[in-house]
Amino acid sequence: MRRFVKRATAKISKLTLSQIETLFDSISIENEAMDAVIESLGTGLMVCNLQWQLFMSNKAAERMIPLKQRLSEHRYGETISEGPVWSIIDDQNIVSFLKSCSKSQKNYFAEEFELTTPSTTARVITISITPLVQTKKMNGYILKIDDISEKRKQETLLRRMENLASLTNLAASVAHEIKNPLGAISIHVQLMQKAIKKARNGDGKLPPQNITEHYLDIVSDEIERLNQIVVDFLFAVRPVRANLESVDPNKYLTDFGEFISAELAEKHISLEFDLMKNPPHIRLDLKLFKQVLVNLVQNSIAAMTDEESCEPCDCEKKMPPKLWFGTRIKDDHFFITIIDNGCGMNEETQNRIFEPYYTTKPKGTGLGMTMVYKIIRELSGEITVKSFLGEGTCFIISLPVPQKELRLLEYTKMKKQ
């Protein structure tokens, strides 16, 4: 239909009155159909000119964004308000975001906002801004508004279900761990009772000091062990509260490399980086993610230097110990890899490494990798492990890239092209 209208308007001077009426009817029908499509979209649309004056919006946008006034009927090309679009928006965070966009030289923007409706129900929306291009020229901006409240609810529900399942497994592990010290305490209390009963039936004196003290020392040790199990359990189930901030991942990893350089040098372990150029910023809790890296690196150090922590294998290590940090991006996720050439893990250890209280170390608590998994999940990420006995281990951390960083990355690629 559009091609027909374009060809007809090019020859309008040669058309009869009847043909012109037919042409305008066709244009009217097409415009009405297009308006109906735009108004029926679940995604909100607001279109502004280069001065950020609003000249088109649909009902979804008016429903999702708090406005100071209802938008009146208007024709395409007419501005809805005399001032910029933020002058009719009744939310200070969105207003500040749009003002900052208008002052920036970038053409792509995206941000999330949490809004409270009159019914006190919280809604989460994303506003994405892209250029409006006509006849190969930029003539304005398109604001796309999406309500992601339901998506966020589903993510929260899924995380709660995962936490509940993890808590169930953890509780079962704790119950198993508690049985051993309780059994030891019960046995040695019974031995003390028998020794005391025997002494009473004999000369009435207390049992020898070395026997009672020995039994009491064991009971005391097992009570301390029980206390440690409870402390570790509370540490594992306590909710993780992440304070996220935008971070340059390459700089963060190189700074962490300097932090552990002394320990690596002492163990004669070399460190190499394979970092992508101009990475997008990602949102991290600096303290929590440092805890993740420390746990992973400590495991790698043990795998390269501590034979007692390794699975038995038939191979002979020939390469000097080495650790690699790498970064890359794919789709909308940022990947951080930590690789060592240590003794590796068998399939069972790989499958159970994130389980509570599972450890191959003689003095390990079995909660370090559980906390790693918990923190990464709290950051909306994923962590996987690939390992081969005698060859080494690779941990892969996947973290989401914020939308505005994705837009900036796409824009940078377009400029280079």
C-alpha positions in Angstrom: 0.0 0.0 0.0 2.8 2.4 0.9 4.5 1.9 -2.5 1.2 2.5 -4.2 0.6 5.7 -2.4 4.2 6.9 -3.1 3.8 6.2 -6.8 0.4 7.8 -6.9 1.5 11.0 -5.2 4.3 11.3 -7.6 1.8 11.5 -10.5 -0.9 13.4 -8.6 -1.0 16.2 -11.1 -2.2 13.7 -13.8 -4.9 12.1 -11.6 -8.6 12.7 -12.0 -10.7 14.0 -9.0 -12.1 10.5 -8.5 -8.6 9.0 -8.5 -7.4 11.6 -6.0 -10.4 10.9 -3.7 -9.6 7.2 -3.9 -5.9 8.0 -3.1 -6.9 10.0 0.0 -9.2 7.3 1.1 -6.4 4.8 0.9 -4.1 7.0 2.8 -6.7 7.6 5.5 -7.4 3.8 5.8 -3.6 3.1 6.1 -3.1 5.8 8.8 -6.1 4.5 10.8 -4.7 1.0 10.6 -1.3 2.3 11.7 -2.8 4.3 14.6 -4.8 1.2 15.7 -1.6 -0.9 15.8 0.3 1.7 17.7 -2.5 2.2 20.2 -2.9 -1.5 20.7 0.7 -2.1 21.6 1.5 -3.2 25.1 4.8 -1.3 24.8 4.6 2.4 25.4 5.8 4.8 22.7 6.6 8.5 22.9 8.1 10.3 19.9 9.9 13.6 20.3 11.5 16.1 17.9 15.1 17.2 18.1 14.0 19.8 20.7 12.6 16.9 22.8 9.0 18.2 22.3 6.5 15.4 22.3 4.4 15.0 19.2 3.2 11.4 19.4 2.4 8.9 22.2 0.2 5.9 22.6 -2.1 4.8 25.5 0.4 2.4 26.9 2.9 5.2 27.5 0.3 7.4 29.1 -0.7 4.5 31.3 2.9 3.6 32.4 4.5 7.0 32.9 3.0 9.3 35.5 1.9 12.5 33.8 1.0 15.9 35.2 -1.9 16.1 32.7 -3.8 13.9 30.3 -2.5 14.3 26.7 -5.1 15.8 24.4 -6.0 14.6 20.9 -3.5 15.8 18.3 -2.4 15.4 14.7 0.8 13.9 13.6 3.6 16.5 13.5 1.9 18.8 16.0 3.7 19.2 19.4 1.6 18.0 22.3 3.3 20.5 24.7 5.2 23.7 24.3 8.1 22.6 26.5 10.3 19.5 26.4 8.7 16.1 27.2 9.9 16.0 30.8 7.9 19.1 31.5 4.7 17.0 31.5 6.1 14.0 33.4 5.4 13.7 37.1 8.4 11.7 38.3 11.6 13.4 39.3 13.9 10.3 38.5 12.5 10.1 35.0 12.8 13.8 34.5 16.4 13.8 35.6 17.2 10.9 33.3 15.6 12.6 30.3 17.4 15.9 31.0 20.8 14.1 31.2 20.0 12.3 27.9 19.3 15.7 26.2 22.7 17.0 27.4 24.7 13.9 26.3 26.2 13.3 22.9 25.1 9.7 22.9 22.1 8.5 20.9 21.3 5.4 22.8 20.0 5.3 26.4 18.2 2.9 28.7 17.4 2.9 32.4 15.1 1.1 34.8 12.7 3.0 37.2 10.6 1.8 40.1 7.3 3.6 40.4 4.7 3.5 43.1 1.1 3.7 41.9 -1.7 5.3 43.9 -2.7 1.8 45.1 0.9 1.7 46.6 1.8 -1.2 44.2 5.4 -0.9 43.0 5.9 -1.1 39.2 9.2 -1.4 37.4 9.6 0.0 34.0 12.4 0.4 31.5 12.8 3.5 29.2 14.9 3.0 26.1 15.7 5.9 23.8 16.7 5.5 20.2 17.1 8.0 17.3 14.2 8.7 15.0 15.7 8.6 11.5 13.8 9.8 8.4 15.3 10.2 5.0 18.7 9.3 6.4 18.6 12.2 8.9 18.0 12.2 12.6 14.8 14.0 13.2 14.1 13.2 16.8 13.9 10.5 19.5 11.8 7.5 20.2 11.1 6.6 23.8 10.1 3.0 24.3 8.6 2.1 27.7 8.2 -1.5 28.9 6.6 -2.7 32.1 8.9 -5.4 33.5 7.2 -5.7 36.9 5.9 -9.2 36.2 9.3 -10.3 35.0 10.9 -9.0 38.2 8.3 -10.8 40.3 9.0 -14.1 38.4 12.8 -13.6 39.0 12.2 -13.0 42.7 9.9 -16.0 43.0 12.4 -18.2 41.2 15.2 -17.0 43.4 13.1 -17.7 46.5 12.4 -21.2 45.3 16.1 -21.8 44.6 16.9 -20.5 48.1 14.2 -22.8 49.6 15.6 -25.8 47.8 19.1 -24.8 48.8 18.0 -24.4 52.4 16.4 -27.9 52.4 19.6 -29.4 51.2 21.6 -27.4 53.6 19.4 -28.4 56.5 19.8 -32.1 55.6 23.6 -31.6 55.4 23.6 -29.9 58.8 21.5 -32.7 60.4 24.1 -35.2 59.0 27.0 -33.1 60.3 25.4 -32.8 63.8 25.0 -36.5 64.2 28.7 -37.2 64.4 29.6 -34.9 67.3 26.4 -35.8 69.1 27.2 -39.5 68.8 30.8 -38.8 70.2 29.4 -36.8 73.1 26.8 -39.5 73.9 29.5 -42.3 73.9 31.9 -40.5 76.1 29.2 -39.4 78.6 28.2 -43.0 78.9 31.9 -44.0 79.4 32.2 -41.4 82.2 28.9 -42.7 83.8 30.2 -46.3 83.8 33.6 -45.2 85.3 31.8 -43.2 88.0 29.4 -46.1 88.7 32.3 -48.6 88.9 34.2 -46.3 91.3 31.1 -46.0 93.6 30.6 -49.7 93.7 34.3 -50.1 94.6 36.2 -47.9 97.0 33.9 -44.9 96.5 36.7 -42.8 95.0 36.4 -40.8 91.8 37.8 -42.3 88.6 41.4 -41.6 87.8 42.0 -38.1 86.7 43.5 -39.0 83.3 40.2 -40.8 82.4 37.8 -38.1 83.4 39.8 -35.3 81.9 40.3 -37.2 78.7 36.5 -37.8 78.3 35.7 -34.3 79.3 38.2 -32.9 76.7 36.6 -34.9 74.0 33.1 -33.8 75.0 34.3 -30.1 75.1 35.9 -30.5 71.6 32.7 -32.0 70.2 30.6 -29.2 71.7 32.9 -26.7 70.1 32.5 -28.5 66.8 28.7 -28.4 67.2 28.9 -24.7 67.8 31.0 -24.2 64.6 28.5 -26.2 62.6 25.7 -23.9 63.8 27.7 -20.7 63.1 28.6 -22.0 59.6 24.9 -22.9 59.0 23.8 -19.4 60.0 26.4 -17.8 57.8 25.3 -19.9 54.9 21.5 -19.2 55.2 21.8 -15.5 56.1 20.4 -13.4 53.3 23.0 -11.7 51.1 22.3 -8.0 50.6 24.2 -6.7 47.6 25.0 -3.0 47.3 25.5 -2.7 43.6 27.6 -0.1 41.8 28.8 0.3 38.2 32.3 -1.2 37.8 34.9 -1.4 35.1 35.5 -5.2 35.3 39.0 -5.1 33.7 40.3 -2.6 36.3 38.6 -4.5 39.1 40.4 -7.8 38.0 43.8 -6.1 37.6 43.5 -4.5 41.0 42.6 -7.9 42.5 45.6 -9.4 40.7 47.8 -6.9 42.5 46.1 -7.8 45.8 47.0 -11.5 45.4 50.3 -11.0 43.7 52.4 -11.5 46.9 50.8 -14.8 47.8 51.1 -16.0 44.2 54.8 -15.1 44.1 55.4 -16.9 47.4 53.8 -20.0 45.8 55.8 -19.5 42.6 52.5 -19.1 40.6 52.4 -16.8 37.6 49.4 -14.8 36.7 48.3 -13.8 33.2 45.4 -11.6 31.9 43.4 -12.0 28.7 41.0 -9.1 28.9 38.7 -7.7 26.2 39.2 -4.1 25.0 36.7 -1.4 26.1 34.5 -3.7 28.3 31.0 -2.5 29.3 30.6 -1.6 33.0 28.8 -4.2 35.1 27.0 -3.8 38.4 28.8 -5.5 41.3 29.0 -5.5 45.1 32.7 -4.9 45.5 33.1 -6.7 48.8 30.9 -9.7 48.0 32.5 -10.2 44.6 36.0 -10.0 46.2 34.9 -12.8 48.4 34.0 -14.8 45.3 37.4 -14.2 43.7 39.3 -15.0 46.9 37.5 -18.4 47.3 38.0 -19.3 43.6 41.7 -18.3 43.7 42.3 -20.1 47.0 40.9 -23.3 45.4 43.1 -22.8 42.4 46.2 -22.3 44.6 45.4 -25.5 46.6 44.9 -27.4 43.3 48.3 -26.3 42.0 50.4 -26.6 45.3 48.6 -28.9 47.8 48.6 -32.5 46.9 46.4 -33.5 49.8 43.5 -31.4 48.3 43.8 -33.1 44.9 41.9 -36.0 43.5 44.2 -39.0 42.7 45.2 -39.4 39.1 47.8 -41.1 36.9 49.2 -38.0 35.3 52.4 -36.2 36.1 52.4 -32.4 36.2 55.1 -30.9 34.0 53.9 -27.3 33.5 54.8 -24.6 36.1 51.7 -23.4 38.1 49.9 -20.6 36.3 46.6 -18.7 36.8 44.6 -16.9 34.1 42.0 -14.2 34.3 39.9 -13.5 31.2 36.9 -11.4 30.2 34.7 -11.4 27.1 31.1 -10.5 26.2 28.5 -12.4 24.3 24.9 -11.3 23.7 23.8 -9.5 26.8 26.1 -11.2 29.3 29.7 -10.5 30.5 31.9 -13.5 31.2 34.8 -13.7 33.6 36.9 -16.8 33.4 39.4 -18.0 36.1 41.6 -20.9 34.9 44.4 -22.8 36.6 46.6 -25.7 35.4 46.3 -27.6 38.7 45.3 -31.2 39.4 41.7 -30.8 38.2 38.6 -32.5 39.5 36.7 -35.7 38.7 33.1 -35.6 37.5 31.6 -36.2 41.0 33.4 -33.3 42.5 32.4 -31.0 39.6 28.7 -32.0 40.1 28.8 -31.5 43.9 31.3 -28.6 44.2 28.6 -26.0 45.1 26.8 -28.3 47.6 26.9 -27.3 51.3 29.5 -29.2 53.4 31.0 -31.0 50.4 34.8 -30.6 50.3 37.9 -32.5 49.2 40.2 -30.6 51.5 41.2 -32.3 54.8 40.4 -29.2 56.8 37.8 -27.6 54.6 34.4 -26.5 55.8 32.6 -27.2 52.6 30.8 -23.8 52.6 33.2 -21.6 50.6 31.9 -22.6 47.2 28.3 -22.6 48.5 28.7 -18.9 49.4 30.3 -18.3 45.9 27.3 -19.7 44.2 24.9 -17.8 46.5 26.6 -14.5 45.9 26.7 -15.0 42.1 23.0 -15.8 42.1 22.3 -12.7 44.1 24.1 -10.7 41.4 21.7 -12.3 38.9 24.6 -14.2 37.4 25.6 -17.8 36.8 28.7 -19.8 37.6 29.8 -23.0 35.9 32.9 -25.2 36.2 34.9 -27.3 33.7 37.7 -29.5 34.9 39.9 -32.4 33.8 42.0 -34.5 36.1 45.6 -33.6 35.8 45.0 -30.7 33.4 43.3 -28.0 35.3 40.0 -26.2 36.1 38.1 -23.3 34.6 35.4 -21.4 36.4 33.1 -19.3 34.2 31.1 -16.4 35.8 28.3 -15.0 33.7 26.9 -11.6 34.7 24.2 -9.5 33.0 25.2 -6.3 31.2 23.0 -3.3 32.1 20.8 -2.2 29.2 22.4 1.3 28.9 25.9 -0.3 28.7 24.6 -2.6 25.9 23.2 0.4 24.0 26.5 2.2 24.4 28.4 -0.9 23.2 26.2 -1.2 20.2 26.5 2.5 19.4 30.3 2.2 19.6 30.3 -0.7 17.2 28.1 1.1 14.7 30.4 4.2 14.7 33.4 2.0 14.0 31.6 0.4 11.1 
